[in-house]
Amino acid sequence: MGELIGYARVSSAGQKLDIQIAALTGAGVHHDHLYTEKASGTKRTGRAALEDMLARGIRKGDTVVVTRLDRLARSSRDLHNIAHILEKKGVGLKVLEQDIDTTTSAGRLFFSMLSAISTFETEIRKDRQREGIDAALAKGDDSPFKGRPATIDDAQVKAMKAEGLTPTAIAQELGIARSSVYRYLSA
């Protein structure tokens, strides 16, 4: 049997990890196998301890232990990606407060059902969003998806160039980027 590897995270520097650490060590995680960090956000970027644990801290037969799923992953997609990494490496997942243990057949079934429900919810959300976008696009000129109106008068840019102003001078005069001037002059 492998090791129990604990992961604890809080979202802000003002929060404490003590309660999570106590729960993880109480569940049998040794202090040497504990990864902790204070990081927020819905993506894994900026979560160095999690990345280190997933890349180097786990081996086949180990079990990652967390207090709650939201401590491990901040979105359904993130959870799905982490679960895939764990499964590929032959590592189990145990969630203390939600009674999930993928080292058991019942735990794998429960986790799979949660994953399927979350995927279903994501697909429904995407469908509703697409319907809303399609309805907005059908409105034509009143659609919020047509882009913002142009703020640069290309005729004015070309006229200023014809007067002998340099692209830098035109950009400064109109308060726009020099790259925009070049874009309008080449069109």
Protein Blocks (a to p, Z undefined) as FASTA:
>chain_A
ZZdddddddfbfkbcfklmmmmmmmnopafklcccdddedjbfghplmlmmmmmmmpceh
iacddfbfklmpgcfklmmmmmmmmmmnopacddfklopafkbmklmmmmmmmmmmmmmm
mmmmmmmmmmmmmmmmmnommpcklopadfbdfklmmmmmmnopafklmmmmnopafklm
mmmmmZZ
